[in-house]
Amino acid sequence: MPADLLRLHAMAHAILHGAALTVAPNETAVWELADELATEFRDWIALFARLWIDSRLWRNWCPTNNVTHQSARQRTN
């Protein structure tokens, strides 16, 4: 993915600023590459969101954490 990001950056720079293309042209258009990367980012975001939710659910379910949370609540009351 880092290579694709650099390739997209170079292609966009050439389009926006009229700079010479610094990457070898291939069959993929800049719009297709941008769409592929956006899809990949969405997939990563969904994965991290699921992991975050699962970790919060696990933390709330874990008995040792519940005891810790209860004793912390009792100290503050």
PDB file of N, CA, C and O in Angstrom, chain B, residues numbered from 101:
ATOM      1  N   MET B 101       0.810  -1.194   0.000  1.00  0.00           N
ATOM      2  CA  MET B 101       0.000   0.000   0.000  1.00  0.00           C
ATOM      3  C   MET B 101       0.863   1.271   0.000  1.00  0.00           C
ATOM      4  O   MET B 101       0.498   2.221  -0.693  1.00  0.00           O
ATOM      5  N   PRO B 102       1.970   1.349   0.725  1.00  0.00           N
ATOM      6  CA  PRO B 102       2.768   2.582   0.670  1.00  0.00           C
ATOM      7  C   PRO B 102       3.217   2.930  -0.749  1.00  0.00           C
ATOM      8  O   PRO B 102       3.251   4.102  -1.123  1.00  0.00           O
ATOM      9  N   ALA B 103       3.560   1.917  -1.529  1.00  0.00           N
ATOM     10  CA  ALA B 103       3.976   2.178  -2.908  1.00  0.00           C
ATOM     11  C   ALA B 103       2.818   2.749  -3.724  1.00  0.00           C
ATOM     12  O   ALA B 103       3.011   3.634  -4.557  1.00  0.00           O
ATOM     13  N   ASP B 104       1.615   2.233  -3.475  1.00  0.00           N
ATOM     14  CA  ASP B 104       0.447   2.759  -4.180  1.00  0.00           C
ATOM     15  C   ASP B 104       0.160   4.205  -3.779  1.00  0.00           C
ATOM     16  O   ASP B 104      -0.214   5.021  -4.621  1.00  0.00           O
ATOM     17  N   LEU B 105       0.333   4.524  -2.497  1.00  0.00           N
ATOM     18  CA  LEU B 105       0.127   5.905  -2.052  1.00  0.00           C
ATOM     19  C   LEU B 105       1.122   6.857  -2.708  1.00  0.00           C
ATOM     20  O   LEU B 105       0.756   7.950  -3.140  1.00  0.00           O
ATOM     21  N   LEU B 106       2.371   6.437  -2.777  1.00  0.00           N
ATOM     22  CA  LEU B 106       3.378   7.276  -3.432  1.00  0.00           C
ATOM     23  C   LEU B 106       3.078   7.442  -4.916  1.00  0.00           C
ATOM     24  O   LEU B 106       3.241   8.525  -5.478  1.00  0.00           O
ATOM     25  N   ARG B 107       2.641   6.364  -5.536  1.00  0.00           N
ATOM     26  CA  ARG B 107       2.284   6.420  -6.964  1.00  0.00           C
ATOM     27  C   ARG B 107       1.116   7.386  -7.182  1.00  0.00           C
ATOM     28  O   ARG B 107       1.146   8.205  -8.100  1.00  0.00           O
ATOM     29  N   LEU B 108       0.094   7.285  -6.338  1.00  0.00           N
ATOM     30  CA  LEU B 108      -1.063   8.186  -6.452  1.00  0.00           C
ATOM     31  C   LEU B 108      -0.639   9.631  -6.232  1.00  0.00           C
ATOM     32  O   LEU B 108      -1.088  10.525  -6.949  1.00  0.00           O
ATOM     33  N   HIS B 109       0.215   9.863  -5.253  1.00  0.00           N
ATOM     34  CA  HIS B 109       0.694  11.221  -4.980  1.00  0.00           C
ATOM     35  C   HIS B 109       1.433  11.787  -6.195  1.00  0.00           C
ATOM     36  O   HIS B 109       1.205  12.930  -6.592  1.00  0.00           O
ATOM     37  N   ALA B 110       2.306  10.991  -6.770  1.00  0.00           N
ATOM     38  CA  ALA B 110       3.061  11.446  -7.940  1.00  0.00           C
ATOM     39  C   ALA B 110       2.136  11.730  -9.121  1.00  0.00           C
ATOM     40  O   ALA B 110       2.327  12.710  -9.841  1.00  0.00           O
ATOM     41  N   MET B 111       1.138  10.875  -9.319  1.00  0.00           N
ATOM     42  CA  MET B 111       0.194  11.073 -10.432  1.00  0.00           C
ATOM     43  C   MET B 111      -0.636  12.331 -10.203  1.00  0.00           C
ATOM     44  O   MET B 111      -0.844  13.113 -11.130  1.00  0.00           O
ATOM     45  N   ALA B 112      -1.108  12.530  -8.978  1.00  0.00           N
ATOM     46  CA  ALA B 112      -1.908  13.717  -8.667  1.00  0.00           C
ATOM     47  C   ALA B 112      -1.066  14.984  -8.798  1.00  0.00           C
ATOM     48  O   ALA B 112      -1.550  16.007  -9.281  1.00  0.00           O
ATOM     49  N   HIS B 113       0.177  14.915  -8.371  1.00  0.00           N
ATOM     50  CA  HIS B 113       1.071  16.074  -8.488  1.00  0.00           C
ATOM     51  C   HIS B 113       1.263  16.450  -9.956  1.00  0.00           C
ATOM     52  O   HIS B 113       1.268  17.631 -10.303  1.00  0.00           O
ATOM     53  N   ALA B 114       1.418  15.457 -10.801  1.00  0.00           N
ATOM     54  CA  ALA B 114       1.577  15.716 -12.239  1.00  0.00           C
ATOM     55  C   ALA B 114       0.320  16.357 -12.825  1.00  0.00           C
ATOM     56  O   ALA B 114       0.406  17.254 -13.663  1.00  0.00           O
ATOM     57  N   ILE B 115      -0.846  15.890 -12.377  1.00  0.00           N
ATOM     58  CA  ILE B 115      -2.106  16.433 -12.898  1.00  0.00           C
ATOM     59  C   ILE B 115      -2.346  17.852 -12.393  1.00  0.00           C
ATOM     60  O   ILE B 115      -2.671  18.742 -13.179  1.00  0.00           O
ATOM     61  N   LEU B 116      -2.192  18.069 -11.101  1.00  0.00           N
ATOM     62  CA  LEU B 116      -2.537  19.356 -10.494  1.00  0.00           C
ATOM     63  C   LEU B 116      -1.530  20.464 -10.787  1.00  0.00           C
ATOM     64  O   LEU B 116      -1.905  21.624 -10.954  1.00  0.00           O
ATOM     65  N   HIS B 117      -0.249  20.100 -10.847  1.00  0.00           N
ATOM     66  CA  HIS B 117       0.781  21.125 -10.966  1.00  0.00           C
ATOM     67  C   HIS B 117       1.509  21.099 -12.310  1.00  0.00           C
ATOM     68  O   HIS B 117       2.431  21.885 -12.535  1.00  0.00           O
ATOM     69  N   GLY B 118       1.103  20.213 -13.187  1.00  0.00           N
ATOM     70  CA  GLY B 118       1.748  20.130 -14.484  1.00  0.00           C
ATOM     71  C   GLY B 118       3.184  19.634 -14.418  1.00  0.00           C
ATOM     72  O   GLY B 118       3.970  19.859 -15.338  1.00  0.00           O
ATOM     73  N   ALA B 119       3.520  18.963 -13.334  1.00  0.00           N
ATOM     74  CA  ALA B 119       4.884  18.455 -13.159  1.00  0.00           C
ATOM     75  C   ALA B 119       5.093  17.236 -14.055  1.00  0.00           C
ATOM     76  O   ALA B 119       4.142  16.596 -14.502  1.00  0.00           O
ATOM     77  N   ALA B 120       6.357  16.939 -14.301  1.00  0.00           N
ATOM     78  CA  ALA B 120       6.668  15.739 -15.070  1.00  0.00           C
ATOM     79  C   ALA B 120       6.278  14.514 -14.261  1.00  0.00           C
ATOM     80  O   ALA B 120       6.428  14.493 -13.040  1.00  0.00           O
ATOM     81  N   LEU B 121       5.781  13.500 -14.943  1.00  0.00           N
ATOM     82  CA  LEU B 121       5.389  12.272 -14.278  1.00  0.00           C
ATOM     83  C   LEU B 121       6.653  11.547 -13.822  1.00  0.00           C
ATOM     84  O   LEU B 121       7.520  11.215 -14.630  1.00  0.00           O
ATOM     85  N   THR B 122       6.741  11.311 -12.524  1.00  0.00           N
ATOM     86  CA  THR B 122       7.956  10.697 -11.959  1.00  0.00           C
ATOM     87  C   THR B 122       7.814   9.198 -11.761  1.00  0.00           C
ATOM     88  O   THR B 122       8.753   8.543 -11.308  1.00  0.00           O
ATOM     89  N   VAL B 123       6.667   8.651 -12.090  1.00  0.00           N
ATOM     90  CA  VAL B 123       6.465   7.204 -11.999  1.00  0.00           C
ATOM     91  C   VAL B 123       6.184   6.679 -13.392  1.00  0.00           C
ATOM     92  O   VAL B 123       5.652   7.394 -14.242  1.00  0.00           O
ATOM     93  N   ALA B 124       6.539   5.447 -13.617  1.00  0.00           N
ATOM     94  CA  ALA B 124       6.293   4.851 -14.928  1.00  0.00           C
ATOM     95  C   ALA B 124       4.793   4.683 -15.143  1.00  0.00           C
ATOM     96  O   ALA B 124       4.090   4.185 -14.264  1.00  0.00           O
ATOM     97  N   PRO B 125       4.308   5.092 -16.296  1.00  0.00           N
ATOM     98  CA  PRO B 125       2.872   4.911 -16.567  1.00  0.00           C
ATOM     99  C   PRO B 125       2.531   3.424 -16.665  1.00  0.00           C
ATOM    100  O   PRO B 125       3.328   2.614 -17.137  1.00  0.00           O
ATOM    101  N   ASN B 126       1.350   3.099 -16.215  1.00  0.00           N
ATOM    102  CA  ASN B 126       0.876   1.712 -16.330  1.00  0.00           C
ATOM    103  C   ASN B 126      -0.587   1.733 -16.742  1.00  0.00           C
ATOM    104  O   ASN B 126      -1.106   2.764 -17.170  1.00  0.00           O
ATOM    105  N   GLU B 127      -1.228   0.626 -16.616  1.00  0.00           N
ATOM    106  CA  GLU B 127      -2.613   0.500 -17.075  1.00  0.00           C
ATOM    107  C   GLU B 127      -3.630   1.147 -16.130  1.00  0.00           C
ATOM    108  O   GLU B 127      -4.773   1.377 -16.525  1.00  0.00           O
ATOM    109  N   THR B 128      -3.236   1.440 -14.908  1.00  0.00           N
ATOM    110  CA  THR B 128      -4.167   1.976 -13.917  1.00  0.00           C
ATOM    111  C   THR B 128      -4.244   3.494 -14.013  1.00  0.00           C
ATOM    112  O   THR B 128      -3.223   4.178 -13.955  1.00  0.00           O
ATOM    113  N   ALA B 129      -5.448   4.015 -14.160  1.00  0.00           N
ATOM    114  CA  ALA B 129      -5.663   5.462 -14.180  1.00  0.00           C
ATOM    115  C   ALA B 129      -5.622   5.994 -12.757  1.00  0.00           C
ATOM    116  O   ALA B 129      -5.840   5.254 -11.798  1.00  0.00           O
ATOM    117  N   VAL B 130      -5.342   7.276 -12.633  1.00  0.00           N
ATOM    118  CA  VAL B 130      -5.245   7.893 -11.306  1.00  0.00           C
ATOM    119  C   VAL B 130      -6.551   7.718 -10.527  1.00  0.00           C
ATOM    120  O   VAL B 130      -6.529   7.510  -9.313  1.00  0.00           O
ATOM    121  N   TRP B 131      -7.683   7.801 -11.224  1.00  0.00           N
ATOM    122  CA  TRP B 131      -8.984   7.693 -10.547  1.00  0.00           C
ATOM    123  C   TRP B 131      -9.213   6.275 -10.045  1.00  0.00           C
ATOM    124  O   TRP B 131      -9.764   6.075  -8.963  1.00  0.00           O
ATOM    125  N   GLU B 132      -8.791   5.292 -10.835  1.00  0.00           N
ATOM    126  CA  GLU B 132      -8.940   3.904 -10.407  1.00  0.00           C
ATOM    127  C   GLU B 132      -8.064   3.608  -9.188  1.00  0.00           C
ATOM    128  O   GLU B 132      -8.499   2.943  -8.248  1.00  0.00           O
ATOM    129  N   LEU B 133      -6.836   4.104  -9.214  1.00  0.00           N
ATOM    130  CA  LEU B 133      -5.924   3.901  -8.093  1.00  0.00           C
ATOM    131  C   LEU B 133      -6.467   4.573  -6.827  1.00  0.00           C
ATOM    132  O   LEU B 133      -6.410   3.995  -5.742  1.00  0.00           O
ATOM    133  N   ALA B 134      -6.989   5.787  -6.971  1.00  0.00           N
ATOM    134  CA  ALA B 134      -7.568   6.493  -5.825  1.00  0.00           C
ATOM    135  C   ALA B 134      -8.763   5.723  -5.264  1.00  0.00           C
ATOM    136  O   ALA B 134      -8.922   5.626  -4.048  1.00  0.00           O
ATOM    137  N   ASP B 135      -9.595   5.182  -6.136  1.00  0.00           N
ATOM    138  CA  ASP B 135     -10.759   4.414  -5.694  1.00  0.00           C
ATOM    139  C   ASP B 135     -10.331   3.130  -4.977  1.00  0.00           C
ATOM    140  O   ASP B 135     -10.913   2.766  -3.955  1.00  0.00           O
ATOM    141  N   GLU B 136      -9.319   2.446  -5.510  1.00  0.00           N
ATOM    142  CA  GLU B 136      -8.821   1.227  -4.868  1.00  0.00           C
ATOM    143  C   GLU B 136      -8.278   1.529  -3.472  1.00  0.00           C
ATOM    144  O   GLU B 136      -8.543   0.789  -2.525  1.00  0.00           O
ATOM    145  N   LEU B 137      -7.519   2.614  -3.350  1.00  0.00           N
ATOM    146  CA  LEU B 137      -6.960   2.971  -2.046  1.00  0.00           C
ATOM    147  C   LEU B 137      -8.051   3.395  -1.065  1.00  0.00           C
ATOM    148  O   LEU B 137      -7.988   3.055   0.117  1.00  0.00           O
ATOM    149  N   ALA B 138      -9.050   4.134  -1.548  1.00  0.00           N
ATOM    150  CA  ALA B 138     -10.155   4.543  -0.677  1.00  0.00           C
ATOM    151  C   ALA B 138     -10.895   3.321  -0.147  1.00  0.00           C
ATOM    152  O   ALA B 138     -11.266   3.271   1.026  1.00  0.00           O
ATOM    153  N   THR B 139     -11.108   2.334  -1.017  1.00  0.00           N
ATOM    154  CA  THR B 139     -11.762   1.095  -0.587  1.00  0.00           C
ATOM    155  C   THR B 139     -10.920   0.371   0.447  1.00  0.00           C
ATOM    156  O   THR B 139     -11.443  -0.138   1.438  1.00  0.00           O
ATOM    157  N   GLU B 140      -9.619   0.327   0.216  1.00  0.00           N
ATOM    158  CA  GLU B 140      -8.728  -0.333   1.176  1.00  0.00           C
ATOM    159  C   GLU B 140      -8.735   0.393   2.523  1.00  0.00           C
ATOM    160  O   GLU B 140      -8.734  -0.253   3.572  1.00  0.00           O
ATOM    161  N   PHE B 141      -8.741   1.717   2.504  1.00  0.00           N
ATOM    162  CA  PHE B 141      -8.816   2.480   3.757  1.00  0.00           C
ATOM    163  C   PHE B 141     -10.126   2.224   4.484  1.00  0.00           C
ATOM    164  O   PHE B 141     -10.137   2.086   5.707  1.00  0.00           O
ATOM    165  N   ARG B 142     -11.235   2.159   3.745  1.00  0.00           N
ATOM    166  CA  ARG B 142     -12.524   1.868   4.375  1.00  0.00           C
ATOM    167  C   ARG B 142     -12.506   0.495   5.045  1.00  0.00           C
ATOM    168  O   ARG B 142     -13.044   0.323   6.139  1.00  0.00           O
ATOM    169  N   ASP B 143     -11.882  -0.479   4.379  1.00  0.00           N
ATOM    170  CA  ASP B 143     -11.782  -1.817   4.960  1.00  0.00           C
ATOM    171  C   ASP B 143     -10.958  -1.794   6.248  1.00  0.00           C
ATOM    172  O   ASP B 143     -11.332  -2.435   7.230  1.00  0.00           O
ATOM    173  N   TRP B 144      -9.849  -1.069   6.252  1.00  0.00           N
ATOM    174  CA  TRP B 144      -9.024  -0.955   7.454  1.00  0.00           C
ATOM    175  C   TRP B 144      -9.787  -0.264   8.578  1.00  0.00           C
ATOM    176  O   TRP B 144      -9.710  -0.688   9.731  1.00  0.00           O
ATOM    177  N   ILE B 145     -10.515   0.787   8.252  1.00  0.00           N
ATOM    178  CA  ILE B 145     -11.299   1.513   9.268  1.00  0.00           C
ATOM    179  C   ILE B 145     -12.346   0.588   9.876  1.00  0.00           C
ATOM    180  O   ILE B 145     -12.531   0.577  11.093  1.00  0.00           O
ATOM    181  N   ALA B 146     -13.032  -0.186   9.040  1.00  0.00           N
ATOM    182  CA  ALA B 146     -14.048  -1.113   9.546  1.00  0.00           C
ATOM    183  C   ALA B 146     -13.415  -2.167  10.451  1.00  0.00           C
ATOM    184  O   ALA B 146     -13.977  -2.512  11.491  1.00  0.00           O
ATOM    185  N   LEU B 147     -12.260  -2.673  10.062  1.00  0.00           N
ATOM    186  CA  LEU B 147     -11.568  -3.665  10.878  1.00  0.00           C
ATOM    187  C   LEU B 147     -11.180  -3.085  12.237  1.00  0.00           C
ATOM    188  O   LEU B 147     -11.428  -3.708  13.270  1.00  0.00           O
ATOM    189  N   PHE B 148     -10.573  -1.898  12.243  1.00  0.00           N
ATOM    190  CA  PHE B 148     -10.168  -1.284  13.509  1.00  0.00           C
ATOM    191  C   PHE B 148     -11.371  -0.935  14.374  1.00  0.00           C
ATOM    192  O   PHE B 148     -11.292  -1.035  15.598  1.00  0.00           O
ATOM    193  N   ALA B 149     -12.472  -0.532  13.771  1.00  0.00           N
ATOM    194  CA  ALA B 149     -13.684  -0.240  14.541  1.00  0.00           C
ATOM    195  C   ALA B 149     -14.206  -1.507  15.211  1.00  0.00           C
ATOM    196  O   ALA B 149     -14.595  -1.485  16.379  1.00  0.00           O
ATOM    197  N   ARG B 150     -14.212  -2.619  14.462  1.00  0.00           N
ATOM    198  CA  ARG B 150     -14.660  -3.890  15.059  1.00  0.00           C
ATOM    199  C   ARG B 150     -13.736  -4.315  16.191  1.00  0.00           C
ATOM    200  O   ARG B 150     -14.204  -4.765  17.237  1.00  0.00           O
ATOM    201  N   LEU B 151     -12.436  -4.178  15.994  1.00  0.00           N
ATOM    202  CA  LEU B 151     -11.481  -4.545  17.048  1.00  0.00           C
ATOM    203  C   LEU B 151     -11.670  -3.679  18.283  1.00  0.00           C
ATOM    204  O   LEU B 151     -11.589  -4.177  19.405  1.00  0.00           O
ATOM    205  N   TRP B 152     -11.920  -2.396  18.091  1.00  0.00           N
ATOM    206  CA  TRP B 152     -12.114  -1.486  19.216  1.00  0.00           C
ATOM    207  C   TRP B 152     -13.384  -1.859  19.984  1.00  0.00           C
ATOM    208  O   TRP B 152     -13.385  -1.903  21.215  1.00  0.00           O
ATOM    209  N   ILE B 153     -14.455  -2.125  19.250  1.00  0.00           N
ATOM    210  CA  ILE B 153     -15.715  -2.504  19.899  1.00  0.00           C
ATOM    211  C   ILE B 153     -15.545  -3.833  20.630  1.00  0.00           C
ATOM    212  O   ILE B 153     -15.993  -3.979  21.768  1.00  0.00           O
ATOM    213  N   ASP B 154     -14.896  -4.806  19.977  1.00  0.00           N
ATOM    214  CA  ASP B 154     -14.681  -6.105  20.618  1.00  0.00           C
ATOM    215  C   ASP B 154     -13.839  -5.956  21.878  1.00  0.00           C
ATOM    216  O   ASP B 154     -14.118  -6.616  22.879  1.00  0.00           O
ATOM    217  N   SER B 155     -12.822  -5.110  21.853  1.00  0.00           N
ATOM    218  CA  SER B 155     -11.982  -4.942  23.046  1.00  0.00           C
ATOM    219  C   SER B 155     -12.772  -4.305  24.176  1.00  0.00           C
ATOM    220  O   SER B 155     -12.576  -4.662  25.338  1.00  0.00           O
ATOM    221  N   ARG B 156     -13.661  -3.371  23.863  1.00  0.00           N
ATOM    222  CA  ARG B 156     -14.488  -2.758  24.905  1.00  0.00           C
ATOM    223  C   ARG B 156     -15.469  -3.784  25.480  1.00  0.00           C
ATOM    224  O   ARG B 156     -15.690  -3.827  26.691  1.00  0.00           O
ATOM    225  N   LEU B 157     -16.052  -4.606  24.609  1.00  0.00           N
ATOM    226  CA  LEU B 157     -16.968  -5.639  25.093  1.00  0.00           C
ATOM    227  C   LEU B 157     -16.221  -6.636  25.973  1.00  0.00           C
ATOM    228  O   LEU B 157     -16.726  -7.039  27.020  1.00  0.00           O
ATOM    229  N   TRP B 158     -15.017  -7.038  25.553  1.00  0.00           N
ATOM    230  CA  TRP B 158     -14.220  -7.986  26.332  1.00  0.00           C
ATOM    231  C   TRP B 158     -13.863  -7.388  27.691  1.00  0.00           C
ATOM    232  O   TRP B 158     -13.934  -8.066  28.716  1.00  0.00           O
ATOM    233  N   ARG B 159     -13.481  -6.122  27.690  1.00  0.00           N
ATOM    234  CA  ARG B 159     -13.109  -5.468  28.949  1.00  0.00           C
ATOM    235  C   ARG B 159     -14.286  -5.433  29.913  1.00  0.00           C
ATOM    236  O   ARG B 159     -14.111  -5.642  31.113  1.00  0.00           O
ATOM    237  N   ASN B 160     -15.478  -5.172  29.402  1.00  0.00           N
ATOM    238  CA  ASN B 160     -16.663  -5.124  30.261  1.00  0.00           C
ATOM    239  C   ASN B 160     -17.084  -6.505  30.737  1.00  0.00           C
ATOM    240  O   ASN B 160     -17.683  -6.633  31.804  1.00  0.00           O
ATOM    241  N   TRP B 161     -16.781  -7.536  29.964  1.00  0.00           N
ATOM    242  CA  TRP B 161     -17.182  -8.894  30.314  1.00  0.00           C
ATOM    243  C   TRP B 161     -16.202  -9.554  31.275  1.00  0.00           C
ATOM    244  O   TRP B 161     -16.606 -10.351  32.121  1.00  0.00           O
ATOM    245  N   CYS B 162     -14.946  -9.237  31.154  1.00  0.00           N
ATOM    246  CA  CYS B 162     -13.890  -9.905  31.922  1.00  0.00           C
ATOM    247  C   CYS B 162     -14.118  -9.712  33.431  1.00  0.00           C
ATOM    248  O   CYS B 162     -14.189  -8.575  33.898  1.00  0.00           O
ATOM    249  N   PRO B 163     -14.233 -10.802  34.194  1.00  0.00           N
ATOM    250  CA  PRO B 163     -14.527 -10.697  35.630  1.00  0.00           C
ATOM    251  C   PRO B 163     -13.491  -9.893  36.419  1.00  0.00           C
ATOM    252  O   PRO B 163     -13.863  -9.144  37.323  1.00  0.00           O
ATOM    253  N   THR B 164     -12.219 -10.029  36.103  1.00  0.00           N
ATOM    254  CA  THR B 164     -11.204  -9.287  36.863  1.00  0.00           C
ATOM    255  C   THR B 164     -11.351  -7.791  36.644  1.00  0.00           C
ATOM    256  O   THR B 164     -11.132  -7.001  37.562  1.00  0.00           O
ATOM    257  N   ASN B 165     -11.715  -7.408  35.455  1.00  0.00           N
ATOM    258  CA  ASN B 165     -11.923  -5.986  35.205  1.00  0.00           C
ATOM    259  C   ASN B 165     -13.163  -5.469  35.917  1.00  0.00           C
ATOM    260  O   ASN B 165     -13.177  -4.333  36.391  1.00  0.00           O
ATOM    261  N   ASN B 166     -14.204  -6.290  35.998  1.00  0.00           N
ATOM    262  CA  ASN B 166     -15.413  -5.859  36.693  1.00  0.00           C
ATOM    263  C   ASN B 166     -15.122  -5.598  38.161  1.00  0.00           C
ATOM    264  O   ASN B 166     -15.630  -4.631  38.728  1.00  0.00           O
ATOM    265  N   VAL B 167     -14.315  -6.441  38.783  1.00  0.00           N
ATOM    266  CA  VAL B 167     -13.954  -6.236  40.187  1.00  0.00           C
ATOM    267  C   VAL B 167     -13.173  -4.941  40.332  1.00  0.00           C
ATOM    268  O   VAL B 167     -13.424  -4.157  41.247  1.00  0.00           O
ATOM    269  N   THR B 168     -12.237  -4.722  39.439  1.00  0.00           N
ATOM    270  CA  THR B 168     -11.434  -3.497  39.482  1.00  0.00           C
ATOM    271  C   THR B 168     -12.322  -2.272  39.307  1.00  0.00           C
ATOM    272  O   THR B 168     -12.163  -1.278  40.015  1.00  0.00           O
ATOM    273  N   HIS B 169     -13.255  -2.344  38.363  1.00  0.00           N
ATOM    274  CA  HIS B 169     -14.141  -1.208  38.128  1.00  0.00           C
ATOM    275  C   HIS B 169     -15.045  -0.957  39.336  1.00  0.00           C
ATOM    276  O   HIS B 169     -15.297   0.190  39.707  1.00  0.00           O
ATOM    277  N   GLN B 170     -15.530  -2.049  39.949  1.00  0.00           N
ATOM    278  CA  GLN B 170     -16.407  -1.884  41.102  1.00  0.00           C
ATOM    279  C   GLN B 170     -15.650  -1.264  42.269  1.00  0.00           C
ATOM    280  O   GLN B 170     -16.168  -0.363  42.929  1.00  0.00           O
ATOM    281  N   SER B 171     -14.436  -1.731  42.531  1.00  0.00           N
ATOM    282  CA  SER B 171     -13.691  -1.181  43.658  1.00  0.00           C
ATOM    283  C   SER B 171     -13.305   0.269  43.389  1.00  0.00           C
ATOM    284  O   SER B 171     -13.255   1.076  44.317  1.00  0.00           O
ATOM    285  N   ALA B 172     -13.034   0.606  42.144  1.00  0.00           N
ATOM    286  CA  ALA B 172     -12.718   1.992  41.801  1.00  0.00           C
ATOM    287  C   ALA B 172     -13.938   2.876  42.019  1.00  0.00           C
ATOM    288  O   ALA B 172     -13.818   3.999  42.510  1.00  0.00           O
ATOM    289  N   ARG B 173     -15.110   2.370  41.656  1.00  0.00           N
ATOM    290  CA  ARG B 173     -16.346   3.136  41.866  1.00  0.00           C
ATOM    291  C   ARG B 173     -16.613   3.339  43.356  1.00  0.00           C
ATOM    292  O   ARG B 173     -17.037   4.417  43.773  1.00  0.00           O
ATOM    293  N   GLN B 174     -16.364   2.307  44.152  1.00  0.00           N
ATOM    294  CA  GLN B 174     -16.602   2.405  45.594  1.00  0.00           C
ATOM    295  C   GLN B 174     -15.670   3.431  46.230  1.00  0.00           C
ATOM    296  O   GLN B 174     -16.066   4.139  47.157  1.00  0.00           O
ATOM    297  N   ARG B 175     -14.435   3.515  45.738  1.00  0.00           N
ATOM    298  CA  ARG B 175     -13.489   4.497  46.292  1.00  0.00           C
ATOM    299  C   ARG B 175     -13.909   5.916  45.978  1.00  0.00           C
ATOM    300  O   ARG B 175     -13.655   6.823  46.771  1.00  0.00           O
ATOM    301  N   THR B 176     -14.551   6.129  44.829  1.00  0.00           N
ATOM    302  CA  THR B 176     -14.938   7.478  44.457  1.00  0.00           C
ATOM    303  C   THR B 176     -16.232   7.915  45.124  1.00  0.00           C
ATOM    304  O   THR B 176     -16.514   9.111  45.207  1.00  0.00           O
ATOM    305  N   ASN B 177     -17.020   6.958  45.600  1.00  0.00           N
ATOM    306  CA  ASN B 177     -18.318   7.326  46.233  1.00  0.00           C
ATOM    307  C   ASN B 177     -18.169   7.643  47.690  1.00  0.00           C
ATOM    308  O   ASN B 177     -19.153   7.966  48.355  1.00  0.00           O
TER     309      ASN B 177
END
